[in-house]
Amino acid sequence: MPVSVTYRNSSVGVGYVVQFHNTSKKYLGVRAVFRNPTMNQSTERQFTLDPFGMQEFGWLENWEFVSGETITVIEDDYQTLYLKIP
């Protein structure tokens, strides 16, 4: 999967901001599932990543990422990526 995922502290609000980076030169239609197992909550976001582009999600997008949450990144042409925020 030509998507790398990083995170940073939120400069406004709480929690982390998760950044999705397209490392390829093609447009990617991405589906991301965010899950908080402690609160038994989840949400799904669909978005397009421009070639070498980046998309952020966090408190301003109505999801406060915290340690222990999982992120599943799906793009039909690639193997699914599973991540956990440390």
Beta strands, then each sheet from edge to edge (+ up, - down):
strand 1: 3-9
strand 2: 16-22
strand 3: 28-36
strand 4: 41-49
strand 5: 54-57
strand 6: 70-74
strand 7: 81-84
sheet 1: 1+ 2- 5+
sheet 2: 4+ 3- 6+ 7-
end
